[in-house]
Amino acid sequence: MIAALQIAYDGTDFSGWQVQKNKNTVQGEIEQAIAAAFGFSARVTGSGRTDAGVHAAGQICSFEMRDEIQIHPARIADALNVFLPPAVRVLSSVRAPDGFDACRAAKRKTYRYRIYFSRRENPLWERYAARAAGPFDQALALQCASVLEGEHDFRCFSSTGSSVKTTIRRLYSVTMEAWTDGFVRGTDLVVCGNGFLYNMVRILAGAILGCAQGRLTVCDVEAALAGGGRDLLGKTLPAKGLTLLQVDYGFPLFE
């Protein structure tokens, strides 16, 4: 049986998703929990690799569950949560279709990058959002976001250190959603696409923030999409503001 898990985690104290030697990773914690709960070793496949400090509200992963272990698929989540640290929780578990692979089967992913506005650090927001001081023009942010929608070569929106067959990606939607919470104001960049390059969403967020604060222009962003250099764009924003919200497989994996 292939088991699929829906995972939420606070990525602050993890060195990302992927197992790394002598480092604390989310994948490593889940694989250790499987061994502790069921007595066998399994390699867990995630929908994608989140970097150090990145969070997830709806990461999906899958693994091969041994047939001799008699447990209802929905109870796998409870069994694993007993052995997982508080920063990682399995929200739901199901039996996946035969041959399901959480990475290869993914059709769309949705990320959120959260920014809050404040002259000084706010300890209630610092863990899950990036702080921006100074003016912020939401209209300019929306204009920049609209330029990024569609299919483009996003090579200038990627950090070095990754090898991919193509840097062309399709973004189905790029939206900016203003919010208030008590005395705090902020904005969320929500991006849905068929795939993302290394640090792509964090660079997109930096470009949009740069436009909204007057350090960049929409023309700079358009020039970067047209093949300009990485220096046309703003800085890569910190990992703590990024959360993987949802993974879509084209069918309802979790009811």
ABEGO torsion letter per residue (X at the ends): XBBBBBBBBBAAABAEABBBBGBBBAAAAAAAAAAAAAGBBBBBBBABBBBBGBBBAABBBBBBBBAABBBBAAAAAAAAAAABBAABBBABBBBBBBGBBAAAABABBBBBBBBBBBABBBAAAAAABBBBBEBBBAAAAAAAAAAABEBBBAAAABBBGBBBABABBBBABBBBBBBBBEABBBBBBBBBBAEBBBGAAAAAAAAAAAAAAGABBAAAAAAAAAGBBAAABBBBBBAAABBBABBBAGBBABX
